[in-house]
Amino acid sequence: MSEYEHTEHLLIQIDYLRTANRQLREYAEDAVAKIKRLEEAGDAMHWAFSHHDTGNESVANAWRKAKEAKP
């Protein structure tokens, strides 16, 4: 393989890695946004269960404990 071919091969690999990196960043941003929406929904359920006489206090407490335990 000539030096030119080797350089071309490396440039192709770099482009592939840049594309993969961009896609992973987009997936991570989407995952963070989804987690935020789920936490907001859980907080809303926690509030509803803890402020109304629904008999679901254990659900509200379970959400609080799960949220505290998240890494």
Jmol script that loads the backbone (N, CA, C; Angstrom):
load data "model"
ATOM      1  N   MET A   1       0.854  -1.171   0.000  1.00  0.00           N
ATOM      2  CA  MET A   1       0.000   0.000   0.000  1.00  0.00           C
ATOM      3  C   MET A   1       0.902   1.237   0.000  1.00  0.00           C
ATOM      4  N   SER A   2       0.623   2.149  -0.876  1.00  0.00           N
ATOM      5  CA  SER A   2       1.429   3.374  -0.954  1.00  0.00           C
ATOM      6  C   SER A   2       1.082   4.312   0.207  1.00  0.00           C
ATOM      7  N   GLU A   3       1.940   5.274   0.397  1.00  0.00           N
ATOM      8  CA  GLU A   3       1.695   6.253   1.461  1.00  0.00           C
ATOM      9  C   GLU A   3       0.403   7.016   1.196  1.00  0.00           C
ATOM     10  N   TYR A   4       0.140   7.323  -0.061  1.00  0.00           N
ATOM     11  CA  TYR A   4      -1.089   8.029  -0.433  1.00  0.00           C
ATOM     12  C   TYR A   4      -2.313   7.179  -0.091  1.00  0.00           C
ATOM     13  N   GLU A   5      -2.277   5.895  -0.443  1.00  0.00           N
ATOM     14  CA  GLU A   5      -3.411   5.011  -0.146  1.00  0.00           C
ATOM     15  C   GLU A   5      -3.613   4.868   1.362  1.00  0.00           C
ATOM     16  N   HIS A   6      -2.518   4.784   2.074  1.00  0.00           N
ATOM     17  CA  HIS A   6      -2.600   4.673   3.528  1.00  0.00           C
ATOM     18  C   HIS A   6      -3.236   5.931   4.121  1.00  0.00           C
ATOM     19  N   THR A   7      -2.828   7.087   3.632  1.00  0.00           N
ATOM     20  CA  THR A   7      -3.387   8.354   4.097  1.00  0.00           C
ATOM     21  C   THR A   7      -4.874   8.437   3.776  1.00  0.00           C
ATOM     22  N   GLU A   8      -5.256   8.049   2.582  1.00  0.00           N
ATOM     23  CA  GLU A   8      -6.678   8.044   2.196  1.00  0.00           C
ATOM     24  C   GLU A   8      -7.474   7.122   3.103  1.00  0.00           C
ATOM     25  N   HIS A   9      -6.916   5.956   3.395  1.00  0.00           N
ATOM     26  CA  HIS A   9      -7.597   5.006   4.280  1.00  0.00           C
ATOM     27  C   HIS A   9      -7.798   5.624   5.665  1.00  0.00           C
ATOM     28  N   LEU A  10      -6.780   6.285   6.190  1.00  0.00           N
ATOM     29  CA  LEU A  10      -6.889   6.928   7.502  1.00  0.00           C
ATOM     30  C   LEU A  10      -7.924   8.045   7.499  1.00  0.00           C
ATOM     31  N   LEU A  11      -7.968   8.815   6.423  1.00  0.00           N
ATOM     32  CA  LEU A  11      -8.969   9.887   6.334  1.00  0.00           C
ATOM     33  C   LEU A  11     -10.385   9.328   6.311  1.00  0.00           C
ATOM     34  N   ILE A  12     -10.576   8.228   5.634  1.00  0.00           N
ATOM     35  CA  ILE A  12     -11.896   7.576   5.605  1.00  0.00           C
ATOM     36  C   ILE A  12     -12.267   7.101   7.009  1.00  0.00           C
ATOM     37  N   GLN A  13     -11.300   6.514   7.720  1.00  0.00           N
ATOM     38  CA  GLN A  13     -11.565   6.043   9.082  1.00  0.00           C
ATOM     39  C   GLN A  13     -11.889   7.214  10.013  1.00  0.00           C
ATOM     40  N   ILE A  14     -11.173   8.306   9.868  1.00  0.00           N
ATOM     41  CA  ILE A  14     -11.431   9.493  10.695  1.00  0.00           C
ATOM     42  C   ILE A  14     -12.836  10.017  10.441  1.00  0.00           C
ATOM     43  N   ASP A  15     -13.231  10.071   9.188  1.00  0.00           N
ATOM     44  CA  ASP A  15     -14.575  10.537   8.850  1.00  0.00           C
ATOM     45  C   ASP A  15     -15.635   9.615   9.452  1.00  0.00           C
ATOM     46  N   TYR A  16     -15.393   8.306   9.374  1.00  0.00           N
ATOM     47  CA  TYR A  16     -16.319   7.335   9.962  1.00  0.00           C
ATOM     48  C   TYR A  16     -16.441   7.566  11.474  1.00  0.00           C
ATOM     49  N   LEU A  17     -15.310   7.763  12.138  1.00  0.00           N
ATOM     50  CA  LEU A  17     -15.331   7.968  13.587  1.00  0.00           C
ATOM     51  C   LEU A  17     -16.012   9.280  13.963  1.00  0.00           C
ATOM     52  N   ARG A  18     -15.820  10.314  13.176  1.00  0.00           N
ATOM     53  CA  ARG A  18     -16.508  11.588  13.440  1.00  0.00           C
ATOM     54  C   ARG A  18     -18.015  11.417  13.336  1.00  0.00           C
ATOM     55  N   THR A  19     -18.447  10.701  12.316  1.00  0.00           N
ATOM     56  CA  THR A  19     -19.888  10.464  12.130  1.00  0.00           C
ATOM     57  C   THR A  19     -20.449   9.648  13.296  1.00  0.00           C
ATOM     58  N   ALA A  20     -19.732   8.599  13.684  1.00  0.00           N
ATOM     59  CA  ALA A  20     -20.187   7.761  14.795  1.00  0.00           C
ATOM     60  C   ALA A  20     -20.242   8.571  16.085  1.00  0.00           C
ATOM     61  N   ASN A  21     -19.254   9.415  16.312  1.00  0.00           N
ATOM     62  CA  ASN A  21     -19.220  10.255  17.505  1.00  0.00           C
ATOM     63  C   ASN A  21     -20.411  11.210  17.528  1.00  0.00           C
ATOM     64  N   ARG A  22     -20.710  11.825  16.398  1.00  0.00           N
ATOM     65  CA  ARG A  22     -21.844  12.751  16.315  1.00  0.00           C
ATOM     66  C   ARG A  22     -23.144  12.021  16.614  1.00  0.00           C
ATOM     67  N   GLN A  23     -23.299  10.815  16.037  1.00  0.00           N
ATOM     68  CA  GLN A  23     -24.518  10.050  16.287  1.00  0.00           C
ATOM     69  C   GLN A  23     -24.651   9.676  17.762  1.00  0.00           C
ATOM     70  N   LEU A  24     -23.552   9.276  18.377  1.00  0.00           N
ATOM     71  CA  LEU A  24     -23.602   8.922  19.797  1.00  0.00           C
ATOM     72  C   LEU A  24     -23.963  10.127  20.661  1.00  0.00           C
ATOM     73  N   ARG A  25     -23.443  11.282  20.307  1.00  0.00           N
ATOM     74  CA  ARG A  25     -23.794  12.497  21.061  1.00  0.00           C
ATOM     75  C   ARG A  25     -25.285  12.804  20.922  1.00  0.00           C
ATOM     76  N   GLU A  26     -25.813  12.637  19.710  1.00  0.00           N
ATOM     77  CA  GLU A  26     -27.243  12.881  19.498  1.00  0.00           C
ATOM     78  C   GLU A  26     -28.083  11.897  20.297  1.00  0.00           C
ATOM     79  N   TYR A  27     -27.693  10.610  20.291  1.00  0.00           N
ATOM     80  CA  TYR A  27     -28.426   9.611  21.067  1.00  0.00           C
ATOM     81  C   TYR A  27     -28.370   9.941  22.553  1.00  0.00           C
ATOM     82  N   ALA A  28     -27.209  10.384  23.029  1.00  0.00           N
ATOM     83  CA  ALA A  28     -27.061  10.727  24.448  1.00  0.00           C
ATOM     84  C   ALA A  28     -27.945  11.921  24.800  1.00  0.00           C
ATOM     85  N   GLU A  29     -27.983  12.927  23.934  1.00  0.00           N
ATOM     86  CA  GLU A  29     -28.838  14.092  24.192  1.00  0.00           C
ATOM     87  C   GLU A  29     -30.305  13.684  24.232  1.00  0.00           C
ATOM     88  N   ASP A  30     -30.713  12.800  23.320  1.00  0.00           N
ATOM     89  CA  ASP A  30     -32.088  12.312  23.316  1.00  0.00           C
ATOM     90  C   ASP A  30     -32.392  11.536  24.596  1.00  0.00           C
ATOM     91  N   ALA A  31     -31.439  10.724  25.044  1.00  0.00           N
ATOM     92  CA  ALA A  31     -31.646   9.933  26.260  1.00  0.00           C
ATOM     93  C   ALA A  31     -31.775  10.843  27.477  1.00  0.00           C
ATOM     94  N   VAL A  32     -30.952  11.866  27.560  1.00  0.00           N
ATOM     95  CA  VAL A  32     -31.026  12.806  28.681  1.00  0.00           C
ATOM     96  C   VAL A  32     -32.382  13.515  28.686  1.00  0.00           C
ATOM     97  N   ALA A  33     -32.849  13.919  27.509  1.00  0.00           N
ATOM     98  CA  ALA A  33     -34.152  14.587  27.426  1.00  0.00           C
ATOM     99  C   ALA A  33     -35.278  13.640  27.846  1.00  0.00           C
ATOM    100  N   LYS A  34     -35.188  12.381  27.439  1.00  0.00           N
ATOM    101  CA  LYS A  34     -36.222  11.409  27.809  1.00  0.00           C
ATOM    102  C   LYS A  34     -36.205  11.162  29.321  1.00  0.00           C
ATOM    103  N   ILE A  35     -35.021  11.043  29.894  1.00  0.00           N
ATOM    104  CA  ILE A  35     -34.916  10.852  31.346  1.00  0.00           C
ATOM    105  C   ILE A  35     -35.526  12.035  32.076  1.00  0.00           C
ATOM    106  N   LYS A  36     -35.262  13.243  31.596  1.00  0.00           N
ATOM    107  CA  LYS A  36     -35.823  14.436  32.230  1.00  0.00           C
ATOM    108  C   LYS A  36     -37.348  14.405  32.185  1.00  0.00           C
ATOM    109  N   ARG A  37     -37.909  14.032  31.023  1.00  0.00           N
ATOM    110  CA  ARG A  37     -39.379  13.958  30.918  1.00  0.00           C
ATOM    111  C   ARG A  37     -39.938  12.896  31.853  1.00  0.00           C
ATOM    112  N   LEU A  38     -39.271  11.744  31.954  1.00  0.00           N
ATOM    113  CA  LEU A  38     -39.742  10.686  32.843  1.00  0.00           C
ATOM    114  C   LEU A  38     -39.671  11.119  34.310  1.00  0.00           C
ATOM    115  N   GLU A  39     -38.594  11.816  34.666  1.00  0.00           N
ATOM    116  CA  GLU A  39     -38.488  12.300  36.038  1.00  0.00           C
ATOM    117  C   GLU A  39     -39.575  13.329  36.338  1.00  0.00           C
ATOM    118  N   GLU A  40     -39.861  14.194  35.395  1.00  0.00           N
ATOM    119  CA  GLU A  40     -40.925  15.180  35.603  1.00  0.00           C
ATOM    120  C   GLU A  40     -42.278  14.488  35.761  1.00  0.00           C
ATOM    121  N   ALA A  41     -42.519  13.451  34.971  1.00  0.00           N
ATOM    122  CA  ALA A  41     -43.772  12.704  35.094  1.00  0.00           C
ATOM    123  C   ALA A  41     -43.835  11.995  36.448  1.00  0.00           C
ATOM    124  N   GLY A  42     -42.723  11.416  36.870  1.00  0.00           N
ATOM    125  CA  GLY A  42     -42.675  10.757  38.178  1.00  0.00           C
ATOM    126  C   GLY A  42     -42.894  11.743  39.309  1.00  0.00           C
ATOM    127  N   ASP A  43     -42.294  12.930  39.186  1.00  0.00           N
ATOM    128  CA  ASP A  43     -42.501  13.964  40.210  1.00  0.00           C
ATOM    129  C   ASP A  43     -43.975  14.375  40.276  1.00  0.00           C
ATOM    130  N   ALA A  44     -44.608  14.500  39.120  1.00  0.00           N
ATOM    131  CA  ALA A  44     -46.027  14.865  39.088  1.00  0.00           C
ATOM    132  C   ALA A  44     -46.877  13.772  39.736  1.00  0.00           C
ATOM    133  N   MET A  45     -46.551  12.509  39.467  1.00  0.00           N
ATOM    134  CA  MET A  45     -47.294  11.407  40.088  1.00  0.00           C
ATOM    135  C   MET A  45     -47.040  11.388  41.594  1.00  0.00           C
ATOM    136  N   HIS A  46     -45.804  11.613  41.982  1.00  0.00           N
ATOM    137  CA  HIS A  46     -45.477  11.654  43.412  1.00  0.00           C
ATOM    138  C   HIS A  46     -46.309  12.730  44.103  1.00  0.00           C
ATOM    139  N   TRP A  47     -46.349  13.909  43.512  1.00  0.00           N
ATOM    140  CA  TRP A  47     -47.123  14.994  44.095  1.00  0.00           C
ATOM    141  C   TRP A  47     -48.591  14.612  44.196  1.00  0.00           C
ATOM    142  N   ALA A  48     -49.151  14.066  43.117  1.00  0.00           N
ATOM    143  CA  ALA A  48     -50.570  13.706  43.122  1.00  0.00           C
ATOM    144  C   ALA A  48     -50.871  12.642  44.171  1.00  0.00           C
ATOM    145  N   PHE A  49     -50.014  11.626  44.254  1.00  0.00           N
ATOM    146  CA  PHE A  49     -50.264  10.551  45.216  1.00  0.00           C
ATOM    147  C   PHE A  49     -50.055  11.006  46.657  1.00  0.00           C
ATOM    148  N   SER A  50     -49.132  11.941  46.862  1.00  0.00           N
ATOM    149  CA  SER A  50     -48.862  12.348  48.239  1.00  0.00           C
ATOM    150  C   SER A  50     -49.774  13.466  48.717  1.00  0.00           C
ATOM    151  N   HIS A  51     -50.464  14.146  47.812  1.00  0.00           N
ATOM    152  CA  HIS A  51     -51.328  15.262  48.208  1.00  0.00           C
ATOM    153  C   HIS A  51     -52.822  14.947  48.096  1.00  0.00           C
ATOM    154  N   HIS A  52     -53.139  13.768  47.685  1.00  0.00           N
ATOM    155  CA  HIS A  52     -54.545  13.358  47.607  1.00  0.00           C
ATOM    156  C   HIS A  52     -54.714  12.064  48.391  1.00  0.00           C
ATOM    157  N   ASP A  53     -55.889  11.884  48.923  1.00  0.00           N
ATOM    158  CA  ASP A  53     -56.166  10.672  49.700  1.00  0.00           C
ATOM    159  C   ASP A  53     -56.519   9.542  48.736  1.00  0.00           C
ATOM    160  N   THR A  54     -55.472   8.986  48.097  1.00  0.00           N
ATOM    161  CA  THR A  54     -55.706   7.936  47.107  1.00  0.00           C
ATOM    162  C   THR A  54     -55.364   6.558  47.632  1.00  0.00           C
ATOM    163  N   GLY A  55     -54.711   6.508  48.786  1.00  0.00           N
ATOM    164  CA  GLY A  55     -54.281   5.213  49.307  1.00  0.00           C
ATOM    165  C   GLY A  55     -53.027   4.705  48.608  1.00  0.00           C
ATOM    166  N   ASN A  56     -52.393   5.570  47.812  1.00  0.00           N
ATOM    167  CA  ASN A  56     -51.201   5.166  47.059  1.00  0.00           C
ATOM    168  C   ASN A  56     -49.935   5.811  47.602  1.00  0.00           C
ATOM    169  N   GLU A  57     -49.873   6.020  48.902  1.00  0.00           N
ATOM    170  CA  GLU A  57     -48.681   6.626  49.482  1.00  0.00           C
ATOM    171  C   GLU A  57     -47.446   5.776  49.222  1.00  0.00           C
ATOM    172  N   SER A  58     -47.640   4.443  49.157  1.00  0.00           N
ATOM    173  CA  SER A  58     -46.490   3.562  48.907  1.00  0.00           C
ATOM    174  C   SER A  58     -45.909   3.817  47.520  1.00  0.00           C
ATOM    175  N   VAL A  59     -46.758   4.164  46.556  1.00  0.00           N
ATOM    176  CA  VAL A  59     -46.276   4.491  45.217  1.00  0.00           C
ATOM    177  C   VAL A  59     -45.454   5.772  45.270  1.00  0.00           C
ATOM    178  N   ALA A  60     -45.956   6.768  45.980  1.00  0.00           N
ATOM    179  CA  ALA A  60     -45.238   8.031  46.099  1.00  0.00           C
ATOM    180  C   ALA A  60     -43.900   7.818  46.789  1.00  0.00           C
ATOM    181  N   ASN A  61     -43.888   7.024  47.836  1.00  0.00           N
ATOM    182  CA  ASN A  61     -42.638   6.751  48.539  1.00  0.00           C
ATOM    183  C   ASN A  61     -41.672   5.942  47.682  1.00  0.00           C
ATOM    184  N   ALA A  62     -42.184   5.014  46.909  1.00  0.00           N
ATOM    185  CA  ALA A  62     -41.333   4.211  46.030  1.00  0.00           C
ATOM    186  C   ALA A  62     -40.659   5.110  44.992  1.00  0.00           C
ATOM    187  N   TRP A  63     -41.392   6.072  44.448  1.00  0.00           N
ATOM    188  CA  TRP A  63     -40.792   6.987  43.469  1.00  0.00           C
ATOM    189  C   TRP A  63     -39.702   7.829  44.139  1.00  0.00           C
ATOM    190  N   ARG A  64     -39.967   8.340  45.314  1.00  0.00           N
ATOM    191  CA  ARG A  64     -38.980   9.151  46.019  1.00  0.00           C
ATOM    192  C   ARG A  64     -37.709   8.353  46.264  1.00  0.00           C
ATOM    193  N   LYS A  65     -37.858   7.106  46.722  1.00  0.00           N
ATOM    194  CA  LYS A  65     -36.698   6.265  46.985  1.00  0.00           C
ATOM    195  C   LYS A  65     -35.938   5.929  45.707  1.00  0.00           C
ATOM    196  N   ALA A  66     -36.670   5.643  44.644  1.00  0.00           N
ATOM    197  CA  ALA A  66     -36.021   5.321  43.362  1.00  0.00           C
ATOM    198  C   ALA A  66     -35.242   6.520  42.839  1.00  0.00           C
ATOM    199  N   LYS A  67     -35.812   7.703  42.954  1.00  0.00           N
ATOM    200  CA  LYS A  67     -35.130   8.901  42.469  1.00  0.00           C
ATOM    201  C   LYS A  67     -33.890   9.200  43.294  1.00  0.00           C
ATOM    202  N   GLU A  68     -33.961   8.986  44.606  1.00  0.00           N
ATOM    203  CA  GLU A  68     -32.800   9.204  45.458  1.00  0.00           C
ATOM    204  C   GLU A  68     -31.672   8.225  45.153  1.00  0.00           C
ATOM    205  N   ALA A  69     -32.022   7.024  44.726  1.00  0.00           N
ATOM    206  CA  ALA A  69     -31.033   5.973  44.487  1.00  0.00           C
ATOM    207  C   ALA A  69     -30.365   6.083  43.108  1.00  0.00           C
ATOM    208  N   LYS A  70     -30.867   6.938  42.252  1.00  0.00           N
ATOM    209  CA  LYS A  70     -30.303   7.032  40.901  1.00  0.00           C
ATOM    210  C   LYS A  70     -28.866   7.517  40.963  1.00  0.00           C
ATOM    211  N   PRO A  71     -28.019   6.975  40.108  1.00  0.00           N
ATOM    212  CA  PRO A  71     -26.605   7.369  40.126  1.00  0.00           C
ATOM    213  C   PRO A  71     -26.395   8.790  39.608  1.00  0.00           C
TER     214      PRO A  71
END
end "model"
wireframe off; spacefill off
backbone 0.3
color backbone group
